[in-house]
């Protein structure tokens, strides 16, 4: 999805349990060296993902995606609008005729959450595909957050379409800035927010930024904001400056996600919540499968609470054919409790064009 001049604020809390044993199994350093031993091989691990959440199913959101290894692929969370379902996503790889199909969504979020000082801008989707390149990206180890701004020399990997084929390339050396990042009017951003100076092309959201020396993955490109830049001598007029935002990614982030693949979610947050309505910059109505909820082994039903955002509609279907359409009034904070025979399919629709629908499903349990 090309969001040049636009930036969608996004995130939530990563799920899962981290163990050193799993770390050794998934991130074998020797295997990383075999899979990723030159800049040229990194290009092979880059692709373009098409996601199909629109009512017109031939239309797609399009972003850059990259292989993490073992069939796990990552991109920006807003490329899936935070849905916990593949929505027909397909990945085409650099210099290859192979098209991979999304098999399972492990983690996806498209909202920003601030609570108790633990702020994360987890604009991230990680999903499994049926086939993937042999090459993958090294992931940087966990680094402690610092209020002090830090600058690193990086390159951004760009994926473009040429006559239907994916071609990948590197930007010139540029800078990734981490630390206490601020946005409009000096408001602080989440701790894993970064900014960068790299040039990018179409469908850049989700593009990886790598360290020029170690070649490890440091962050992914989220989008660009156009902000007013006032002249210091006069506040009467302001030019516009663009700021490229990114989400930093660490080995621990990915491990938490991989290890949570079989963990039952207790809540799902899609888009903004309540009155947090954002523009997609697109003009097609959205109808996407949010998730399928399964019952626990000792139960046949699933219960949950649902909040829908303004101009958003939930369609909930049970295994016995029961169906409920939940639109609610056009005000924030409306909640409804549901119980259906499992598996339960939840579809989220937008009431108007150009608006990303939003919903919050919580307290998911089997009575």
Secondary structure, 3 states (H helix, E strand, C coil): CCCCCCCCCCCCCCCCCCCHHHHHHHCCHHHHHHHCCCHHHHHHCEEEEEECCECCCCCCEEEEEEEEECCEEEECHHHCCCCCCCCCCEEEECCCCCEEEEEEEEEEECCCECCCCCCECCCEEEEEECCCCCCCCCECCCCCCCCCCEEEEEEEEEEEEECCEEEEEECCCEEEEECCCECHHHCECCCCEEEECCCCCCCCCCCEEEECCCCCEEEEEEEEEEEEEEECCEEEEEEEEEEEEEEECCHHHHHHHHHCCCCCCCCEEECCCCCCCCECCCCCCEEEEEEEECCCCCCCEEEEEEEECCCEEEEEECCCCCEEEECCCCCCCCEEEEEEECCEEEEEEECCCCECCCEEEEEEECC
